[in-house]
Amino acid sequence: MTRPITLAHPHVGDAEIDAVVRVLRSRQLVQGSEVAAFEAEFANLVAGRHCVAVNSGTIALHLALRACGIGPGDQVILPSFTFGATAHAVAHTGATPIFTDIDPETFTLDPDATAAAITSSTAAIIPVHLFGHPAAMNRLTALAAHHGLAVIEDAAQAAGAELGGTSTGAFGHAAAFSFYPTKNMHAIEGGMVVTADEQVARRLRLLRNQGMPSRYKYELIGFNGRMTDVSAAVGRVQLRSLPSWTLRRQAHAAILTGKLHGVVTPPVRPDAVHVYHQYVIRSHNRNALRQQLVESRIETEIHYPTPLHRSPAYGQPADLPYTEQAAAEVLSLPVHPQLTQSDLARIVTAVRR
């Protein structure tokens, strides 16, 4: 039987296993030297900004919002076409998510729609670097500066992406990364908050550790957002491989874009570096196409079938035509670094058929 081609292939090699064993034998297991080293090394990816490691991408985004002062009575503008954690992080601060339309090509927050959504209650904007393509950060940060708004980048899917030579995570007041197993690099599970503001970084470190600057001294009401040293050790190994894995993803994407017909392939803006967390095509015949790929034993996914503004958790009436179109047409194809040339040929053949 033909070998299945999976949508994702989380890498766990000897180096990751050795790193985990080393930490377990050290018995320094939570927020220790491995975490500090991971933070220092990740800073090289984000223009030397302060890095605060936490235990998930969701808590990274939530703590970033809190550290920037977002709370009850505030409105936060974000795309409806994204994973639910983006909106959940806002809701858990007591602020209100305001769902806005996307650029139909990059699937990222549309600056014009964002400008139209700003009110006197707006406190922040969350651009999502969706699928690995950076959002229009130059326009969004200029818009935010004009209105005095915080910019919190959701870079969960975009480690290593760039816009105009600047790394994602190095534009806003803060940024959140995710190290879930299916991401471009993982830490088993974990996240990172990035900021250029030393005071925001200090609040982040307090918030992740029950509000304690030192043991049993509670400066503020915090959370348990600590990263384990096991996760940090895996993250350090993965971080070293991220550049080569990104090049493989980009090479695979180039092959797919050059050979696929009958679907809309993902464009890349001239000043952008796309890291292809997902390779997302568009098709008016998505369901039939997906069934063809299932029969060819090629795994796919729909990211995302229900826009957040229509989900039962939020249910906000909104006119977001590009969001609705994307939700009806998108399909993610395998693009991960472990694909072979034979795998890519099978994907092309199945799609073209």
C-alpha positions in Angstrom: 0.0 0.0 0.0 1.2 3.5 -0.8 2.8 5.2 2.1 0.7 8.1 3.6 2.0 11.6 3.3 1.3 13.4 6.6 0.5 17.1 6.8 3.0 17.6 9.7 6.0 15.6 10.9 7.2 16.8 14.3 11.0 16.1 14.4 12.4 14.2 17.4 15.9 13.1 16.8 18.8 11.8 18.9 19.9 15.4 19.8 16.4 16.2 21.2 16.4 12.9 23.2 19.9 13.4 24.5 18.9 16.9 25.6 15.9 15.7 27.5 17.9 12.9 29.2 20.5 15.5 30.2 17.9 17.7 31.9 16.2 14.8 33.7 19.5 13.7 35.1 20.3 17.2 36.3 17.1 17.3 38.3 16.8 21.1 37.4 13.5 20.8 35.7 11.6 24.1 35.7 12.6 27.6 34.7 16.3 26.9 35.3 19.5 27.3 33.3 18.1 25.7 30.1 15.2 28.2 30.0 17.6 31.1 30.5 19.9 29.8 27.7 16.9 29.3 25.4 15.7 32.8 26.0 19.2 34.2 25.2 19.5 32.2 22.0 16.1 33.0 20.8 16.8 36.7 21.2 19.2 36.4 18.2 16.2 35.6 16.0 14.3 38.7 17.1 16.8 41.6 16.9 18.1 41.0 20.4 14.8 41.8 22.1 14.0 40.6 25.6 12.6 37.0 25.5 10.5 35.5 28.2 9.8 31.7 27.9 6.5 30.3 28.9 4.6 27.0 28.7 2.5 27.6 25.6 1.8 30.0 22.7 -1.6 30.8 24.1 -0.3 31.9 27.5 2.5 33.8 25.7 -0.2 35.9 23.9 -2.3 36.3 27.0 0.6 37.5 29.2 1.8 39.8 26.4 -1.6 41.5 26.4 -1.7 41.8 30.2 1.9 43.1 30.4 0.9 45.8 27.9 -2.0 46.8 30.2 -4.9 45.4 28.2 -8.0 44.6 30.3 -11.7 45.2 30.9 -13.3 47.9 28.9 -10.7 47.7 26.1 -11.3 46.6 22.5 -8.6 44.7 20.6 -8.7 44.4 16.8 -7.7 41.1 15.3 -8.5 39.0 12.3 -11.5 36.6 12.4 -9.6 34.2 10.2 -7.1 32.7 12.7 -6.8 30.0 15.3 -9.1 30.5 18.3 -6.3 31.1 20.8 -5.7 34.6 19.4 -9.2 35.7 20.4 -9.3 33.6 23.6 -6.2 35.4 24.9 -8.0 38.7 24.5 -11.2 37.5 26.1 -9.3 36.1 29.2 -8.0 39.6 29.9 -11.6 40.9 30.1 -11.1 42.9 26.9 -13.4 42.5 23.8 -12.1 41.0 20.5 -13.2 43.1 17.5 -13.0 40.9 14.4 -11.8 42.5 11.2 -11.3 41.4 7.6 -8.1 40.1 6.0 -6.0 40.7 2.9 -7.4 38.2 0.4 -3.9 37.2 -0.8 -1.8 36.9 2.4 -4.7 36.0 4.8 -3.3 38.6 7.2 -5.0 41.6 8.9 -6.1 44.2 6.4 -4.8 47.7 7.4 -7.8 49.5 5.8 -10.3 47.3 7.6 -8.3 47.8 10.8 -8.5 51.6 10.4 -12.2 51.5 9.9 -12.7 49.4 13.1 -10.9 51.7 15.5 -13.0 53.4 18.1 -12.4 55.4 21.3 -12.3 52.1 23.2 -9.7 50.5 21.0 -6.5 49.7 22.9 -4.5 47.3 20.8 -4.1 45.5 17.5 -3.1 41.9 17.0 -1.7 41.2 13.6 -1.4 37.5 13.0 1.5 36.3 10.7 -0.7 33.6 9.4 0.7 30.4 7.9 4.2 31.9 8.0 3.6 35.1 5.9 4.2 38.4 7.8 1.3 40.8 8.1 1.6 44.3 6.7 3.5 45.5 9.7 4.7 48.9 8.4 1.2 50.1 7.7 -0.3 48.6 10.9 2.4 49.9 13.2 2.1 53.4 11.7 -1.7 53.2 12.2 -1.3 52.1 15.8 1.2 54.9 16.5 -1.2 57.5 15.1 -3.9 56.3 17.4 -1.7 55.5 20.4 -2.5 51.7 20.3 -0.4 48.8 21.4 0.7 46.3 18.8 0.9 42.6 19.9 2.2 40.3 17.2 0.8 36.8 17.0 3.9 35.2 15.5 2.9 31.6 16.6 3.3 30.4 13.0 6.1 32.6 11.9 9.4 31.9 13.6 12.1 33.2 11.2 9.8 35.1 8.9 10.8 38.6 7.9 9.3 41.8 6.3 11.7 44.3 4.8 14.6 42.7 6.6 13.0 42.9 10.0 12.1 39.6 11.8 8.5 38.9 12.9 8.4 39.6 16.6 10.6 42.7 16.3 7.8 45.2 15.1 5.3 45.5 17.9 5.3 46.4 21.6 5.3 42.6 22.2 5.0 39.4 20.3 4.1 35.8 21.0 5.6 32.6 19.5 4.4 29.0 19.8 6.5 25.9 20.1 3.7 23.3 19.7 4.9 20.1 18.0 3.5 20.9 14.6 5.1 24.3 14.4 8.2 25.0 12.3 10.2 24.4 15.5 8.9 22.9 18.7 9.8 22.5 22.4 7.3 19.6 22.9 5.1 22.4 24.1 5.9 26.0 24.9 5.9 29.7 23.9 8.0 32.8 24.0 7.0 36.4 24.6 9.3 39.0 23.0 9.5 42.7 23.7 11.9 45.7 23.4 10.5 47.3 26.6 12.4 46.4 29.7 9.4 47.2 32.0 7.1 45.0 29.9 9.7 42.2 30.1 9.8 42.6 33.9 6.0 42.4 34.2 6.0 39.3 31.9 8.5 37.5 34.2 6.4 38.3 37.2 3.1 37.2 35.5 4.5 33.9 34.4 5.7 33.1 38.0 2.7 33.7 40.2 3.6 37.5 40.4 6.7 36.7 42.5 10.0 38.6 42.0 11.4 36.3 44.7 10.0 33.3 46.6 6.7 34.1 48.4 6.8 37.8 47.7 3.7 38.5 45.6 4.1 41.8 43.7 1.1 41.3 41.5 -1.5 38.6 40.8 0.2 36.2 38.4 -0.1 32.8 36.8 1.8 29.6 36.4 3.2 30.2 33.0 6.6 28.7 33.6 8.5 26.7 30.9 10.1 23.4 31.9 13.8 22.9 31.3 12.9 19.8 29.3 11.0 21.9 26.8 13.7 24.6 26.7 16.4 22.0 26.0 14.4 20.6 23.1 13.7 24.1 21.9 17.4 25.0 21.9 18.2 21.9 19.7 15.3 22.8 17.3 16.3 26.4 17.1 19.7 25.4 15.7 17.9 23.5 12.9 15.3 26.1 12.2 17.3 27.9 9.4 17.9 24.7 7.4 14.3 23.5 7.9 13.0 26.8 6.7 15.1 26.6 3.5 13.6 23.1 2.9 10.1 24.4 3.5 10.7 27.2 1.0 12.2 24.8 -1.5 9.2 22.5 -1.3 6.8 25.5 -1.6 8.6 26.7 -4.7 8.2 23.2 -6.3 4.5 23.1 -5.5 3.9 26.7 -6.7 5.8 26.0 -10.0 3.9 22.8 -10.8 0.4 23.1 -9.4 -2.5 24.0 -11.8 -6.2 24.6 -11.3 -5.8 26.1 -7.8 -4.6 29.4 -6.4 -1.2 29.0 -4.8 0.1 31.3 -2.0 1.7 34.5 -3.2 4.6 36.1 -1.4 4.9 39.9 -1.1 8.2 41.2 -2.6 9.6 42.4 0.7 8.5 39.3 2.7 10.2 36.1 3.7 7.5 33.4 4.0 8.4 30.4 6.2 5.5 28.2 5.2 4.2 26.9 8.4 1.4 25.8 6.1 1.2 25.7 2.3 -2.3 27.0 1.7 -4.0 26.8 -1.6 -7.5 28.0 -2.7 -10.0 26.1 -4.7 -13.7 26.6 -5.6 -13.9 22.8 -5.6 -12.1 22.3 -2.3 -14.2 19.3 -1.1 -13.8 17.3 -4.2 -10.1 18.1 -4.3 -9.7 17.1 -0.7 -11.4 13.8 -1.3 -9.1 13.1 -4.2 -6.1 13.7 -1.9 -7.6 11.4 0.7 -7.8 8.7 -1.9 -4.2 9.3 -2.7 -3.3 9.0 1.0 -2.2 12.6 1.2 -3.2 14.3 4.5 -4.7 17.8 4.3 -6.4 20.2 6.6 -8.8 23.2 6.4 -7.3 26.1 8.3 -9.9 27.5 9.2 -13.4 26.3 8.4 -15.4 28.6 10.7 -14.3 32.2 11.1 -14.2 33.2 14.8 -16.8 35.9 14.5 -19.3 33.1 13.6 -18.2 30.6 16.2 -20.5 29.9 19.1 -18.0 31.3 21.6 -18.2 34.8 20.1 -21.1 35.1 17.6 -20.4 38.6 16.6 -22.4 39.8 13.5 -19.8 41.1 11.0 -19.5 41.7 7.3 -16.1 40.1 6.4 -16.3 39.0 2.8 -12.6 38.1 2.3 -12.7 36.1 5.6 -15.8 34.2 4.5 -14.3 33.4 1.0 -11.0 32.2 2.5 -12.9 29.9 5.0 -14.8 28.4 2.1 -11.8 27.8 -0.2 -8.6 27.2 1.6 -6.8 23.9 1.9 -3.4 23.2 3.5 -1.1 20.8 1.7 2.0 19.1 3.2 5.2 21.2 3.0 7.2 20.0 6.0 11.0 19.5 5.8 10.8 15.7 5.8 9.0 15.4 2.5 10.9 13.7 -0.3 10.9 14.6 -4.0 8.7 11.6 -4.6 6.2 12.9 -2.0 6.1 16.3 -3.7 5.6 14.6 -7.1 2.6 12.6 -5.6 1.1 15.8 -4.2 1.4 17.6 -7.6 0.0 14.6 -9.5 -3.0 14.2 -7.1 -3.9 17.9 -7.2 -3.6 18.2 -11.0 -5.7 15.1 -11.5 
